[in-house]
Amino acid sequence: MKKLACLLLLALLALLPAVLGEYYVNLGSQILIAVIFATSLNLLVGYAGLTSLGHAAYLGLSAYIAGWLALHLGLGHAMAAPLTLLATTAIGVIPAARSRSIASASAAGSIRRCWSSATGRTFSAPMPSSSAARITE
């Protein structure tokens, strides 16, 4: 009986995007992302007793990569999501495997060092120049 209820709930959730509008699907996706992030942080910090060394950096990096894949390569969510997962995992595993201490394996520092060495650029979003941001009368 419990398995049947779970299957019915999954079927209902799978049909919701067809019934609801794009706004509610987007809102639901953002809520699920926040829930997964909070749950993983709770598992890491609360239950395991470890400190978070740039936990949010990987969430931000994943969002950046997914946006870049969609904007520059025109990939849809079905292709961008698995590629984003692979890229973020690779970026996280490579520096951790090369490090000799927990201090040098911090996620934020590792991401910044890998990004700078791979692209020759800093890890920041482009901002408009001061002349473009000025309000003219």
N, CA and C of each residue as an Amber inpcrd file, in Angstrom:
protein
   411
   0.8240000  -1.1910000   0.0000000   0.0000000   0.0000000   0.0000000
   0.8730000   1.2630000   0.0000000   1.9690000   1.2110000   0.7740000
   2.8580000   2.3630000   0.8570000   3.5680000   2.5970000  -0.4780000
   3.9540000   1.5170000  -1.1650000   4.6100000   1.6440000  -2.4600000
   3.6570000   2.2320000  -3.4900000   2.4020000   1.8350000  -3.4400000
   1.4130000   2.3630000  -4.3710000   1.2060000   3.8520000  -4.1490000
   1.1680000   4.2730000  -2.9010000   1.0090000   5.6920000  -2.5940000
   2.2140000   6.4950000  -3.0950000   3.4030000   5.9520000  -2.9430000
   4.6100000   6.6270000  -3.4420000   4.6040000   6.7230000  -4.9550000
   4.1860000   5.6550000  -5.6260000   4.1160000   5.6820000  -7.0840000
   3.0830000   6.6890000  -7.5850000   1.9530000   6.7670000  -6.9020000
   0.9310000   7.7450000  -7.2780000   1.4250000   9.1710000  -7.0670000
   2.1330000   9.3900000  -5.9810000   2.6850000  10.7170000  -5.7170000
   3.7170000  11.0990000  -6.7800000   4.5770000  10.1630000  -7.1540000
   5.5580000  10.4290000  -8.2070000   4.8800000  10.7000000  -9.5550000
   3.8250000   9.9520000  -9.8560000   3.0930000  10.1840000 -11.1060000
   2.4400000  11.5630000 -11.0950000   1.8980000  11.9610000  -9.9610000
   1.2730000  13.2840000  -9.8380000   2.3140000  14.3850000 -10.0040000
   3.4700000  14.2140000  -9.3850000   4.5310000  15.2010000  -9.5200000
   5.0520000  15.2780000 -10.9560000   5.0910000  14.1500000 -11.6500000
   5.5550000  14.1460000 -13.0360000   4.5700000  14.8490000 -13.9600000
   3.2960000  14.8400000 -13.6180000   2.2650000  15.4810000 -14.4440000
   2.0760000  16.9530000 -14.1340000   2.5900000  17.4270000 -13.0150000
   2.3990000  18.8270000 -12.6330000   2.9290000  19.8340000 -13.6550000
   4.0880000  19.6430000 -14.2680000   4.5440000  20.6330000 -15.2540000
   3.5860000  20.8090000 -16.4320000   2.8720000  19.7560000 -16.7950000
   1.9200000  19.8730000 -17.9030000   0.7020000  20.6970000 -17.5060000
   0.3680000  20.6910000 -16.2320000  -0.8260000  21.3920000 -15.7500000
  -0.4910000  22.8120000 -15.3030000   0.5920000  22.9690000 -14.5840000
   0.9770000  24.2790000 -14.0700000   1.6890000  25.0900000 -15.1370000
   1.7800000  26.3540000 -14.9110000   2.4940000  27.2220000 -15.8400000
   3.9900000  27.1760000 -15.6090000   4.7070000  27.8620000 -16.4880000
   6.1690000  27.8940000 -16.4220000   6.6600000  28.5440000 -15.1280000
   5.9360000  29.5380000 -14.6350000   6.3320000  30.2340000 -13.4160000
   6.3940000  29.2680000 -12.2340000   5.3730000  28.4330000 -12.0810000
   5.3290000  27.5300000 -10.9350000   6.3410000  26.3930000 -11.0590000
   6.6150000  25.9690000 -12.2760000   7.6500000  24.9550000 -12.4710000
   9.0110000  25.5340000 -12.0980000   9.2840000  26.7690000 -12.5230000
  10.5370000  27.4400000 -12.1810000  10.6370000  27.6400000 -10.6670000
   9.5670000  28.0890000 -10.0560000   9.5580000  28.3040000  -8.6070000
   9.8000000  26.9940000  -7.8570000   9.1400000  25.9350000  -8.2970000
   9.3360000  24.6250000  -7.6690000  10.7610000  24.1290000  -7.8190000
  11.3620000  24.3700000  -8.9860000  12.7510000  23.9600000  -9.2080000
  13.6970000  24.7050000  -8.2780000  13.4740000  26.0070000  -8.1210000
  14.3280000  26.7930000  -7.2340000  14.1650000  26.3650000  -5.7800000
  12.9440000  26.0330000  -5.3940000  12.7180000  25.5510000  -4.0280000
  13.4340000  24.2260000  -3.8120000  13.3560000  23.3140000  -4.7740000
  14.0420000  22.0270000  -4.6390000  15.5590000  22.1910000  -4.5830000
  16.1000000  23.1180000  -5.3630000  17.5410000  23.3740000  -5.3110000
  17.9380000  23.8840000  -3.9330000  17.1480000  24.7980000  -3.3780000
  17.4470000  25.3230000  -2.0380000  17.3230000  24.2340000  -0.9780000
  16.3500000  23.3470000  -1.1200000  16.1740000  22.2500000  -0.1600000
  17.3530000  21.2820000  -0.2290000  17.7910000  20.9390000  -1.4410000
  18.9390000  20.0400000  -1.5850000  20.1950000  20.6740000  -1.0020000
  20.3950000  21.9730000  -1.2630000  21.5620000  22.6650000  -0.7230000
  21.5280000  22.6860000   0.8100000  20.3800000  23.0330000   1.3870000
  20.2690000  23.0870000   2.8430000  20.4360000  21.7030000   3.4700000
  19.8810000  20.6900000   2.8330000  20.0080000  19.3290000   3.3580000
  21.4650000  18.8600000   3.3090000  22.1560000  19.1550000   2.2180000
  23.5560000  18.7340000   2.1290000  24.4310000  19.4740000   3.1400000
  24.1380000  20.7550000   3.3430000  24.8890000  21.5180000   4.3390000
  24.5920000  21.0020000   5.7470000  23.3460000  20.6370000   6.0180000
  22.9830000  20.0680000   7.3150000  23.6800000  18.7270000   7.5360000
  23.7450000  17.9170000   6.5020000  24.4250000  16.6260000   6.6070000
  25.9160000  16.8120000   6.8640000  26.5230000  17.7520000   6.1470000
  27.9560000  17.9890000   6.2720000  28.3210000  18.5970000   7.6230000
  27.6330000  19.6550000   8.0030000  27.9880000  20.3900000   9.2110000
  27.3430000  19.7840000  10.4550000  26.0640000  19.4370000  10.3450000
  25.3340000  18.9550000  11.5120000  25.6690000  17.5390000  11.9060000
  25.4180000  16.6050000  11.0150000  25.5960000  15.1940000  11.3530000
  27.0500000  14.7500000  11.2990000  27.7900000  15.1830000  10.2870000
  29.1770000  14.7460000  10.1550000  30.1240000  15.5470000  11.0370000
  29.7210000  16.7640000  11.4300000  30.5560000  17.5900000  12.2830000
  31.7390000  18.2170000  11.5660000  31.6930000  18.2770000  10.2480000
  32.7750000  18.8800000   9.4690000  32.4860000  20.3540000   9.2390000
  33.5120000  21.0880000   8.9190000  33.2890000  22.4860000   8.5810000
  33.0670000  22.5980000   7.0790000  32.2910000  23.5650000   6.6950000
  32.0210000  23.7850000   5.2830000  33.1240000  24.6610000   4.7080000
  33.9060000  24.0960000   3.7970000  34.9910000  24.8340000   3.1710000
  34.5600000  25.2630000   1.7710000  33.7260000  26.2630000   1.7080000
  33.2950000  26.7690000   0.4190000  32.1700000  25.9740000  -0.2030000
  31.2690000  25.4720000   0.6330000  30.1460000  24.6690000   0.1590000
  29.3190000  25.4340000  -0.8710000  29.0870000  26.6990000  -0.6210000
  28.2740000  27.5110000  -1.5360000  29.0070000  27.8140000  -2.8390000
  30.3310000  27.7030000  -2.8370000  31.0920000  27.9720000  -4.0650000
  30.7210000  26.9790000  -5.1590000  30.4870000  25.7350000  -4.7840000
  30.1040000  24.7440000  -5.7830000  28.6960000  24.9790000  -6.3060000
  27.7980000  25.4570000  -5.4690000  26.4580000  25.8050000  -5.9450000
  26.5400000  26.9600000  -6.9330000  27.3150000  27.9730000  -6.6000000
  27.4850000  29.1090000  -7.5070000  28.1840000  28.7140000  -8.7950000
  29.1970000  27.8630000  -8.6880000  29.9120000  27.4030000  -9.8740000
  28.9920000  26.5940000 -10.7830000  28.1630000  25.7540000 -10.1980000
  27.2060000  24.9840000 -10.9940000  26.2260000  25.8910000 -11.7160000
  25.7490000  26.9110000 -11.0210000  24.8260000  27.8550000 -11.6580000
  25.5160000  28.6000000 -12.7940000  26.7690000  28.9870000 -12.5890000
  27.5250000  29.6920000 -13.6280000  27.7340000  28.8010000 -14.8450000
  28.1310000  27.5620000 -14.6270000  28.3810000  26.6480000 -15.7350000
  27.0920000  26.3500000 -16.4960000  26.0000000  26.1050000 -15.7750000
  24.7220000  25.8270000 -16.4420000  24.2620000  27.0260000 -17.2580000
  24.4090000  28.2110000 -16.7110000  24.0450000  29.4160000 -17.4530000
  24.9220000  29.6230000 -18.6670000  26.2140000  29.3650000 -18.5310000
  27.1280000  29.5130000 -19.6570000  26.7960000  28.5170000 -20.7650000
  26.5120000  27.2690000 -20.3880000  26.1660000  26.2620000 -21.3850000
  24.8820000  26.6220000 -22.1250000  23.9240000  27.1550000 -21.3960000
  22.6550000  27.5310000 -22.0280000  22.8210000  28.7610000 -22.9180000
  23.5820000  29.7330000 -22.4440000  23.7080000  30.9960000 -23.1690000
  24.6370000  30.8880000 -24.3750000  25.8010000  30.2910000 -24.1890000
  26.7970000  30.2840000 -25.2490000  26.6960000  29.0800000 -26.1890000
  26.2600000  27.9430000 -25.6740000  26.1590000  26.7580000 -26.5230000
  24.7210000  26.4390000 -26.9070000  23.7650000  27.1270000 -26.2900000
  22.3580000  26.9220000 -26.6190000  21.8070000  25.5820000 -26.1710000
  22.4060000  24.9900000 -25.1520000  21.9430000  23.6890000 -24.6650000
  20.7080000  23.8510000 -23.7960000  19.8140000  22.8950000 -23.8840000
  18.6460000  22.8760000 -23.0210000  18.9940000  22.3060000 -21.6590000
  18.0140000  22.3210000 -20.7750000  18.2500000  21.8510000 -19.4080000
  18.6220000  20.3700000 -19.3790000  18.0200000  19.5760000 -20.2620000
  18.2830000  18.1330000 -20.2630000  19.7400000  17.8180000 -20.5920000
  20.3940000  18.6560000 -21.3720000  21.8050000  18.4380000 -21.6880000
  22.7210000  19.2110000 -20.7410000  22.2990000  20.4120000 -20.3430000
  23.1560000  21.2490000 -19.5000000  23.3050000  20.6860000 -18.0890000
  22.2580000  20.0910000 -17.5370000  22.3230000  19.5960000 -16.1570000
  23.3670000  18.4880000 -15.9760000  23.3670000  17.4350000 -16.8080000
  24.4040000  16.4120000 -16.6160000  25.8150000  16.9260000 -16.9040000
  25.9520000  17.7900000 -17.9110000  27.2740000  18.3510000 -18.1970000
  27.7600000  19.2310000 -17.0490000  26.8440000  19.9810000 -16.4480000
  27.1910000  20.8050000 -15.2930000  27.6300000  19.9380000 -14.1260000
  26.9270000  18.8520000 -13.9020000  27.2870000  17.9280000 -12.8260000
  28.6810000  17.3510000 -13.0470000  28.9710000  16.9400000 -14.2680000
  30.3000000  16.3940000 -14.5630000  31.3960000  17.4450000 -14.4030000
  31.1400000  18.6510000 -14.8960000  32.1570000  19.7060000 -14.8130000
  32.4260000  20.1040000 -13.3650000  31.3760000  20.2590000 -12.5760000
  31.5480000  20.6450000 -11.1790000  32.2460000  19.5420000 -10.3920000
  31.9140000  18.2980000 -10.6760000  32.5830000  17.1800000 -10.0060000
  34.0680000  17.1490000 -10.3570000  34.3780000  17.3450000 -11.6250000
  35.7880000  17.3520000 -12.0400000  36.5420000  18.4950000 -11.3800000
  35.9230000  19.6580000 -11.3220000  36.5810000  20.8090000 -10.7030000
  36.7770000  20.5750000  -9.2080000  35.8920000  19.8380000  -8.5840000
  36.0250000  19.5550000  -7.1570000  36.9950000  18.4410000  -6.8350000
  37.0740000  17.4360000  -7.6940000  37.9180000  16.2710000  -7.4200000
  39.3850000  16.5540000  -7.7090000  39.6610000  17.2430000  -8.7850000
  41.0560000  17.4680000  -9.1830000  41.8500000  18.2250000  -8.1160000
  41.3730000  19.3730000  -7.6160000  42.1560000  20.0600000  -6.5840000
  42.2360000  19.2800000  -5.2730000  41.1840000  18.5620000  -4.9300000
  41.2030000  17.8010000  -3.6850000  42.2090000  16.6600000  -3.7700000
  42.3680000  16.0630000  -4.9370000  43.3220000  14.9690000  -5.0960000
  44.7620000  15.4770000  -5.0750000  44.9700000  16.7160000  -5.4900000
  46.3230000  17.2760000  -5.5420000  46.7640000  17.8740000  -4.2090000
  45.8310000  18.1420000  -3.3140000  46.1750000  18.8530000  -2.0800000
  46.7940000  17.9070000  -1.0540000  47.5890000  18.4990000  -0.1740000
  48.2480000  17.7150000   0.8660000  47.6630000  17.9670000   2.2420000
  46.8690000  19.0140000   2.3790000  46.2700000  19.3010000   3.6800000
  44.8460000  19.7850000   3.4850000  44.0790000  19.7940000   4.5540000
  42.6870000  20.2320000   4.4760000  42.6090000  21.7250000   4.1820000
  43.6130000  22.4790000   4.6060000  43.5930000  23.9250000   4.3630000
  43.7450000  24.2380000   2.8790000  44.5900000  23.4760000   2.1850000
  44.7810000  23.7480000   0.7600000  43.6840000  23.1390000  -0.0970000
  42.8190000  22.3300000   0.5060000  41.7370000  21.7080000  -0.2410000
  40.4360000  22.4910000  -0.1190000  40.4830000  23.6740000   0.4440000
  39.2380000  24.4250000   0.5910000  38.6450000  24.6770000  -0.7820000
  37.3660000  24.4950000  -0.8720000  36.6940000  24.5420000  -2.1760000
  36.8110000  25.9040000  -2.8280000  36.6170000  26.9450000  -2.0870000
  36.6350000  28.2830000  -2.6820000  38.0210000  28.6060000  -3.2400000
  39.0590000  28.3030000  -2.4860000  40.4130000  28.5650000  -2.9650000
  40.7870000  27.6860000  -4.1410000  40.3590000  26.4260000  -4.1140000
  40.6570000  25.5110000  -5.2100000  39.9810000  25.9420000  -6.4930000
  38.7310000  26.3460000  -6.3830000  38.0040000  26.8040000  -7.5700000
  38.6610000  28.0470000  -8.1360000  39.0190000  28.9710000  -7.2800000
  39.6450000  30.2120000  -7.7490000  40.9860000  29.9270000  -8.4300000
  41.8080000  29.0620000  -7.8340000  43.1080000  28.7450000  -8.4290000
  42.9530000  28.0090000  -9.7600000  42.0460000  27.0420000  -9.8260000
  41.8470000  26.2860000 -11.0720000  41.3000000  27.1820000 -12.1660000
  40.3420000  28.0450000 -11.8200000  39.7500000  28.9430000 -12.8120000
  40.8150000  29.8870000 -13.3700000  41.6180000  30.4600000 -12.4850000
  42.6290000  31.4100000 -12.9280000  43.6960000  30.7360000 -13.7800000
  44.1250000  29.5410000 -13.3930000  45.1680000  28.8750000 -14.1630000
  44.6410000  28.3430000 -15.4930000  43.3740000  27.9500000 -15.5420000
  42.8260000  27.3920000 -16.7820000  42.4780000  28.4690000 -17.7950000
  41.9730000  29.5980000 -17.3260000  41.4960000  30.6240000 -18.2580000
  42.3890000  31.8420000 -18.3230000  43.2510000  32.0280000 -17.3250000
  44.0740000  33.2270000 -17.2780000  43.2910000  34.4550000 -16.8500000
  42.0790000  34.2560000 -16.3800000  41.2200000  35.3630000 -15.9410000
  40.8400000  35.1490000 -14.4890000  40.3670000  36.2160000 -13.8640000
  39.9170000  36.0960000 -12.4860000  38.5150000  35.5310000 -12.4630000
  38.1260000  35.0150000 -11.3200000  36.8160000  34.3900000 -11.1470000
  35.8100000  35.4560000 -10.7390000  35.3750000  36.2510000 -11.6980000
  34.3920000  37.2840000 -11.4030000  33.5650000  37.5530000 -12.6410000
  32.3810000  38.0580000 -12.4140000  31.4950000  38.3970000 -13.5280000
  31.8580000  39.7800000 -14.0440000  31.7420000  39.9990000 -15.3480000
  32.0720000  41.3210000 -15.8840000  31.0730000  42.3770000 -15.4150000
  31.5890000  43.5240000 -15.0740000  30.7460000  44.6280000 -14.6350000
  30.8350000  45.7390000 -15.6700000  29.7770000  46.5350000 -15.7940000
  29.8420000  47.6390000 -16.7590000  30.8720000  48.6680000 -16.3200000
  31.4750000  49.3330000 -17.3030000  32.4630000  50.3540000 -16.9650000
  31.7700000  51.5390000 -16.3180000  32.5550000  52.3770000 -15.6640000
  31.9660000  53.5120000 -14.9530000  31.3030000  54.4880000 -15.9130000
  31.8310000  54.6070000 -17.1320000  31.2150000  55.5220000 -18.0900000
  29.8740000  54.9890000 -18.5720000  29.7190000  53.6570000 -18.6680000
  28.4520000  53.0930000 -19.1000000  27.4170000  53.1420000 -17.9920000
  27.8770000  53.1170000 -16.7550000  26.9500000  53.1210000 -15.6380000
  26.5140000  54.5200000 -15.2300000  27.1890000  55.5530000 -15.7470000
  26.8590000  56.9240000 -15.3860000  25.4970000  57.3320000 -15.9420000
  24.7700000  58.0630000 -15.1600000  23.4830000  58.5870000 -15.6080000
  23.7250000  59.9280000 -16.2600000  23.3140000  60.0490000 -17.5040000
  23.5080000  61.3170000 -18.2120000  22.2040000  62.0990000 -18.1920000
  22.3460000  63.3970000 -18.1600000  21.1540000  64.2360000 -18.1300000
  20.8240000  64.7780000 -19.4860000
